[in-house]
C-alpha cells in the first residue's frame, strides 16, 4: 500500500462532490476556508448541481470529475465537499487504472466509503477517513480535528492515533491485533456486499461508524456482516461515532450490546469511542495503512509508512 505524497503549504487541493450538492453560497465558503488554510483551490463545476434533491449531478459527471482531479498534474490532493447520497451511481465511471497510476491524498467519509474501498482494495493506496470541507471545515474545524487531519496526511514515521482530550479509548473485548485498516460507514459497508468493491476484512482491522440509523437497523447491519463472514475474517474491530442512533423502546440497549453479543464467539479485540465519523471533533484515520491495536495500553498505532 502506497501513502500519497504529503500535503505541502501552497499545494493545490481539488474539491469534488461525489455524492450530494451544496448551495452556491456554501461553495464560496468552501473555497475560502481552503485558501485560509494556505492552499490553492481547483473546484469541480458540479458542486451546486442539484439532481433529484440528493445528488450533485448525474453519476457520469461526478465520476469524471474525480478522474480529472486524479489525472490533473496541478492537483496535489482531493478533498470531498460532503457526503450525502448517490455516490454509488458514479463508481462505474471511475478510471481505476489511471487512478492507480496517480495516487493522491483523498479525504472524506460517510457516503464516500465506497470510494475508500475501491481506492484501497483495487488501486492499492492509502486514503483518509477525515473531515470534509462543507460538512466540517467551515463551522466546526476545531484544533484537534485539524491537527489529526494533517498528522495523518503528512506522516513520515510511525505515529499513535490520539483521541480528543476528554474522550478515552474504551475496550469491549480484550486483545491485540494488527493489520491493514479498512471500513467506514456501516450502511455503505453493508451495501458493498455482492459488488466489485465488496469490503474485504480478511486479516484487517475493521473500523465502523454510523449516523441516523435506529438500533434495529444497526442490529440488522451487524448480523449482515456476521452472517456473510466479514466479522469472523477480521483481526480486530474499532468502533467510531454512532451519532443519532436511538433505541426508543430501550435506550440503555445500544450498539455496544449488539456488537458484544454478535462477537461473543469470535476471538478478536474490539475498541470503541474512537472519535471519527459524524460528530465533532472528527479525527482522521488512514485507511489502507498498517494498524496495530492493543487493548491493554488502549493504543492504536500506524506504521510502515511508505511514500
N, C-alpha and C positions, 0 to 999 in steps of 0.2 A: 504493500500500500504506500502510495506516494503522498507526502504532505505538499500542498501547493506552496509556492513561494510566499514568504511573509509580506505583510502589507506595510509598505514604507510611507512616510509622510509625503504628501503630494501625489500619491498614486491615484489612478482613475478607477472609480467604482461604477459599475454598470447596475442600474436599477431596473428590476424586472417585476412583472405581475403575473406569475404563473397561474394564479387562482382568481380571486375576486378583485374588483376595481376599487379605486379611490376617487374622490372628488378633485376637480382642478385646484381648489384651494389647498387641499391636502398634498397634492403633487408639488406645489411650490414650497410648502413647508418641508417636505422630504428632501428636496434638493438643497434647501438652505441648511438643514441640520447636518447633512453630509459635508457640505462645504465648511461649516463651522468646526467640524472635526479635523479639518486640514486636508481634505481630499477633493479631487475633481470629480465631476459627475457626467456620466452618459446615461440618458434615460430612454427606455423603450417608449414607443409612441402609443402604446395601448393601455397605459396606466389608468386612464379615465374612461376607457371604452366599456361601458356597462352593457353586457349582453344577458338578457333573461333575468336581470336583477341580482345575479350572483357570479358572473364571470367577466373577466377583463378581455372581452373579445372571444372569437372562436378558438378552438384548440390549435388549429394550424398557426394562427397569428402568435399565440403565446409560445408555442414550441419553437417557432422560427426565431423569435426574439431571444430566446435562451441560446439557440445555436449562434446567432450573431454575436452575442456577448462573449461566448467562449472562443469564437474564431477571430474576434477583433483584437489585433496586437496591441492596441492602445488601452484596452480594458484589463486591469490587473486583478479585479475581484468582482464578484457578482453578489449583490445583496437583494433579497426579496423584500418587496414593499410590505406585503401582508400575506396571510394565508387566506382562509375562507373556504371556498368550494370550487369544484370543477377542474382541479388540476389534472385529474386522470385523463381528461379529453386531449390534453396536449402531449402526452407521453409518446404516442405513436409518431409524432413529428420530430422527435429529437434525433439528431445525427450522433449516435453514440460513438461511432468510430472516430469522428472528428473530435468530439468532446474528450475522448480518451487520450488523444494526442495533445490536447491543450488543457491540462488540469489547472484549475484556478480556484481560489477561495470562493466557496459558495455557502451562503448563510441563510437560514430560515428554519421554520418549524411548522407544526400543525399540518395543514394540507400539503405542505412541502415535503412531508415524509416520503412520499413516493419517489421524489427526485433524489433524496438521500439514498434510498435503496438502490436505485439504478446506478448512480454515480459511484457508490461504494462497491457494489457487487459485480457490476459489469465493466465500469470504467476504471476501477481499482485506484481511486484516490480518496483522500480524507475530505469530508465536508463538515460543516459546523452547524449544530443544533443550537441556535442562538437568536438574539433579539433581531426583530425586523424593523424596518425604517419607520413606516407609518404606525405600526402596532405598538412599538416600544420606545423608539428613539426621540420622538417629538416631545411627549409629555413625561415619560417615566424612565428615562435613561439615567438611573442612579449610578453613583460612582462604582459600586461593587459590580453591577452588571457590566458596566463599561470596562472595568479592569479585567473581568473574567473573559469578555469577548476578545480583547486584544492580547491577553496572555495566551489564549488558545490559538489565535491566528498567527502569532509571531513566535511561538515556542521553538527554540532551537535545541533545548536539552530537556530531559525528563522533568515533569512537574507534578505536583499534587493538586487535585481539584479542591477548591475551597468553597464551602457553602457560605452564604452571607452571615455576618455576625448575628447571633441570636437564634440561628437555625442549626441545631445539631443533627448530624447524620445519625440515623437510627437503624437498629438491626431487627429484622423479622425472623431470619434464620441464620445461624452461625456458620462461619467457614471462610475459606479463602478461595479465590478463583482468579484466573487470568484468561484473556482472550481479546479478540477484536470487539470494540464497542459497536453495537448496532441498535436500531429501534426507531422510536419516535412516537407519534400519536397513535393511541390504541386503536381507534376506529380505522385508521388508514392501514395499520399493520394487519388487522383482520381482513380488510378489503383487498390486501395484496395476495391473499391465498388463491392459488389457481391461476395467477397471472405470470408473465415472464419476469416480473420483478418481485416475486414472492419472497418474503423475508426469510433469509437463511440464518438460523440460530445455532447451527452446529458448532459447538465449542466456543461460542461467543458470549459476551456479557450483553444482556438484553436490557435496554432502557425503555421504559414505558411512561407516558404521561397522557392526561385526558382533560377535557373540559366539556361541561354541559351535558353529560350523559347521566341518566338515572342509574341507581345501583343495580337494578335488574339488567340493564344494558351492559354494565360493567361485568356482571356475572356471566352474561352470555359471551362476551368477548374473551374472558379468562378461559372459559371452558372450550371455546372455539380453538384457541391456541393450544390448550392441553390436548384436546381430542385429535388435533392434527399432528401432534408430536412435537410441536415447537418448544414447549416448556421443558420437555424431557431432554431435548437436544442442547439446552443452554448450559454454559459453565456457571453462570450466576445471573442475578437479576437486580437491576436498580430501578426503583420506583420514584418518579418525579412528582410534579404537582398534579393533583386531581382536583381541579378547580370547578366549583359549582356542580358537583356530582352528588346530588342529595339522595338520601333514603328517607322519604317522607313518613313511612309507616314505622320504621325503627331506626332513628338517627344514630344510635350507638353502634349499629352494624354497618361497617364501612368497607371500602375496597381492601383494606388490610386483612379483614376477616376472610374475605373471599380468596385472596391470594394464599393466606395461611392454610386454608382448608384444601385448596386445589394443589398446593405444593407439598402437602404432608408426606406423600410417598415419593417425592423427588428430592434427592440429597444434594441440593445446591444452596449456596449462600444467597441471602436476599437482604438488601439495604433499602431504606426508604427515607423520605423527607428531603430528597435531592431537589434543590430549588431551581428547577428548569422545567419550562412548559408555559402554561397560560397564566402566569402570575407575575408578580413584581416583588422582589428582584427576580431576574431571569438570567441564570448563569449559563455559560456556554459549554457544550460538550463536543469533543471532536469525534464524530462518527467515522469508523474505519481505523481509528488509532488503537494501538495495543493498550489494554486497560488491565490494571491489577486492583482487585478489591479485597480488603481484609477487615472482617467484622470485629476482630479483637482490638485493632487500633482505630477502627472506624475511619478507614482511609480509602481513597480512590485515587490511583496514580496512573499517569500516562508516560510511556517511554517508547524507545525505538523510533524516534522522530527522524525520518529520512527525507530530505528535500531534494 
